[in-house]
Amino acid sequence: MEALYHQTNKLIQETQHIFSQLERKTSDMDLQEVRQTIEDKITLINSNCERLDVLCLKGPMSQRQNNRMRVDQLKYDSRHLSAALSSWYNRMMRQQREEAEREALLARKFTTNDHVDIFIDHTVQHNNSLHNAVHGIDDLLHQGSNVLDNLRSQRITLKGAHKRLIDIGNTLGLSNTTMRLIEQRAKQDGFILVAGMTFTCIVILLVIIYLT
């Protein structure tokens, strides 16, 4: 167990040394190759830690606690190396991307524009659409008001006609049965008028809901 422990501890020190070299010099190194080398070492360190866990259980009872603490320290160092590798690689990739964008910007040729296209902001377009919808609703309300006025005029006309029919019927001496039929027809006409007005209102509401 001691030999494996010292071997694993040596791997950790070698990996830390690679990190110190990376901080001093990175331009001539292949990032992917260096990353793969460090990952292989970390994988080997984790494998050795698993073997050390088994050996701790097989060791003497008096040394298990001490050996367990040493192995846990190796695991902590391995996790620390993995986090440092991820942070370093992300930083290197970000630097390379920024350098590539900087070079592309410097290499771009700028020319004068003969005209400038003004793009309407999405909020302005949305505002114009709302104004158009409001105008459309106002037109529908105006049309609905005209329809209701026409229905009201027709109702007044029907009432006048009904009264005239009653007067004529009384003058001509029509029977009670005929008068009841006329009254029933007048009620039916009233129901039709109310149904027409209700249907018109429902259509106006549906159009308003659809446009908004």
C-alpha positions in Angstrom: 0.0 0.0 0.0 2.8 2.4 0.8 4.4 2.0 -2.6 1.0 2.7 -4.4 0.4 5.7 -2.1 3.8 7.2 -2.9 3.3 6.5 -6.6 -0.1 8.3 -6.6 1.3 11.2 -4.6 4.1 11.5 -7.2 1.5 11.6 -10.0 -0.3 14.4 -8.3 3.0 16.4 -8.0 3.8 15.8 -11.7 0.4 17.0 -12.7 0.7 20.1 -10.5 4.1 20.7 -12.2 2.5 20.6 -15.6 0.0 23.2 -14.5 2.9 25.5 -13.4 4.5 25.1 -16.8 1.2 26.0 -18.5 1.0 29.2 -16.5 4.5 30.3 -17.7 4.2 29.2 -21.4 1.2 28.3 -23.4 1.8 29.7 -26.9 3.9 26.8 -28.2 1.8 24.0 -26.6 -1.0 22.0 -28.1 -3.9 22.6 -25.7 -5.7 19.4 -26.6 -2.5 17.3 -26.2 -1.7 18.9 -22.8 -5.3 18.5 -21.7 -5.3 14.8 -22.7 -2.1 14.2 -20.8 -3.4 15.7 -17.6 -6.7 13.9 -17.9 -4.8 10.6 -18.3 -2.8 11.3 -15.1 -6.0 12.2 -13.2 -7.7 9.0 -14.4 -4.7 7.0 -13.2 -4.8 8.8 -9.8 -8.5 8.0 -9.4 -7.8 4.4 -10.2 -5.0 4.2 -7.7 -7.3 5.8 -5.1 -9.9 3.1 -5.6 -7.2 0.4 -5.1 -6.0 2.2 -2.0 -9.6 2.1 -0.6 -9.6 -1.7 -0.9 -6.1 -1.9 0.6 -7.2 0.3 3.5 -9.9 -2.3 4.4 -7.4 -5.1 4.3 -4.8 -3.3 6.4 -4.4 -3.5 10.2 -7.3 -2.1 12.2 -4.9 0.3 14.1 -3.8 1.9 10.8 -7.1 2.1 8.9 -8.1 5.5 10.2 -4.7 7.1 9.3 -4.6 5.4 5.9 -8.2 6.5 5.2 -7.2 10.1 5.9 -4.2 9.9 3.6 -6.4 8.4 0.8 -9.0 11.0 1.3 -6.3 13.7 0.9 -5.3 12.1 -2.4 -8.9 12.2 -3.6 -9.2 15.8 -2.6 -6.1 16.7 -4.6 -7.5 14.8 -7.6 -10.8 16.7 -7.5 -8.8 19.9 -7.2 -6.7 19.0 -10.2 -9.9 18.2 -12.3 -11.4 21.6 -11.4 -8.2 23.4 -12.2 -7.9 21.6 -15.6 -11.5 22.6 -16.5 -10.9 26.2 -15.5 -7.6 26.4 -17.3 -8.9 24.9 -20.5 -12.0 27.1 -20.6 -9.8 30.2 -20.1 -7.4 29.1 -22.9 -10.3 28.5 -25.3 -11.8 31.9 -24.4 -8.5 33.6 -25.1 -8.1 31.8 -28.4 -11.7 32.8 -29.4 -11.1 36.4 -28.5 -7.8 36.5 -30.4 -9.5 35.0 -33.5 -12.3 37.6 -33.3 -9.8 40.4 -32.9 -7.8 39.2 -35.9 -11.0 38.9 -38.0 -12.0 42.4 -37.0 -8.6 43.9 -37.9 -8.6 42.0 -41.2 -12.1 43.3 -42.2 -12.2 45.9 -44.9 -14.7 48.7 -44.2 -16.3 50.5 -47.1 -18.6 53.5 -47.3 -22.3 52.8 -47.7 -24.3 54.5 -50.4 -27.4 54.4 -48.3 -28.4 53.4 -44.8 -31.3 51.0 -44.2 -33.3 51.9 -41.2 -34.8 48.9 -39.5 -38.0 49.5 -37.7 -37.8 48.4 -34.1 -40.0 45.5 -33.1 -41.6 47.5 -30.4 -42.6 50.2 -33.0 -44.1 47.5 -35.3 -46.0 46.0 -32.4 -47.4 49.5 -31.5 -48.5 50.1 -35.1 -50.2 46.8 -35.1 -52.1 47.7 -31.9 -53.2 51.0 -33.4 -54.5 49.3 -36.5 -56.4 46.8 -34.4 -57.9 49.7 -32.3 -59.0 51.4 -35.5 -60.5 48.2 -36.8 -62.4 47.7 -33.5 -63.7 51.3 -33.7 -65.0 50.6 -37.2 -66.7 47.4 -36.1 -68.3 49.2 -33.1 -69.5 52.0 -35.4 -71.0 49.4 -37.7 -72.6 47.6 -34.8 -74.1 50.8 -33.5 -75.6 51.5 -36.9 -77.1 48.0 -37.1 -78.6 48.4 -33.6 -80.1 51.8 -34.7 -81.6 50.2 -37.7 -83.1 47.4 -35.6 -84.5 49.9 -33.2 -86.1 51.8 -36.1 -87.6 48.6 -37.5 -88.9 47.7 -34.0 -90.7 51.1 -33.8 -92.0 50.6 -37.3 -93.3 47.1 -36.4 -95.0 48.4 -33.3 -96.7 51.1 -35.3 -97.8 48.5 -37.9 -99.1 46.3 -35.1 -101.2 49.1 -33.6 -102.6 50.0 -37.0 -103.5 46.3 -37.7 -105.3 46.2 -34.3 -107.2 49.4 -35.1 -108.1 48.1 -38.6 -109.1 44.8 -37.0 -111.3 46.5 -34.5 -112.8 48.6 -37.2 -113.5 45.6 -39.5 -114.8 43.5 -36.5 -112.2 40.7 -36.8 -112.7 37.7 -34.6 -110.8 37.1 -31.4 -109.0 34.2 -33.0 -107.6 36.4 -35.7 -106.5 38.9 -33.2 -104.7 36.3 -31.2 -102.9 35.1 -34.3 -101.8 38.6 -35.1 -100.5 39.0 -31.5 -98.6 35.7 -31.6 -97.0 36.8 -34.9 -96.0 40.0 -33.3 -94.4 38.2 -30.4 -92.6 35.9 -32.8 -91.3 39.0 -34.7 -90.1 40.3 -31.4 -88.2 37.1 -30.6 -86.6 37.2 -34.0 -85.6 40.8 -33.4 -84.0 40.0 -30.0 -82.2 36.9 -31.5 -80.9 39.0 -34.3 -79.6 41.7 -31.9 -78.0 39.0 -29.7 -76.3 37.3 -32.7 -74.9 40.7 -33.9 -73.5 41.4 -30.4 -71.9 38.0 -30.2 -70.3 38.5 -33.6 -68.9 41.9 -32.6 -67.5 40.4 -29.4 -65.8 37.6 -31.2 -64.3 40.0 -33.7 -62.9 42.2 -30.9 -61.4 39.2 -29.1 -59.9 37.9 -32.3 -58.3 41.2 -33.2 -56.9 41.8 -29.7 
